[in-house]
Amino acid sequence: MSSIENQNPKETGESMEKNSDQIPEKPESKASSFMNLVAEASTLAWNLVIPIVGGVLLGHYIDNRNGSELTWTLSLLVLGVIIAFSNLYNLYVEHGHQKPAARKVKSKDKKAHAGNK
C-alpha cells in the first residue's frame, strides 16, 4: 500500500484546507490603483458637471426662445444642482456598500482571532 492509502481521509481533507488557505494573493499594482482613482474621480466629476451645465444651457435656450430673462436658466440651474447632489449621494451609498465586501475577514484570520476571545 502507498502512503496515501494509509492516510485517514479526514487528515487528507485538513491538509487540503491548509493548502487552500496558503494561496498567496497578488497585490494590486500601483498603476491599477491609480487608474481606479482616476476612474472614480472622472465618474464623480461627470455626475456633478453634466446636470448643472446641462440645466444652465437648456434654461438659457428656453429663455432666449420665450423672451424671458433668467427664469428658466435659474430654475434649471437649481434643478441641476439638486440632481447633481442626488447623484453624489447615490455614488456615496453605492461606494459604501462595496467597501465592507472588500474587507471580509479571511478564514485563516478568523481562526487566528477565534483564540483571542
Buried (B, 14 or more C-beta within 10 A) or exposed (E): EEEEEEEEEEEEEEEEEEEEEEEEEEEEEEEEEEEEEEEEEEEBEEBBEBBBEBBBEBBBEBBEEEEEEEEBBBBBBEBBBEBBBEBEEEBEEEEEEEEEEEEEEEEEEEEEEEEEE
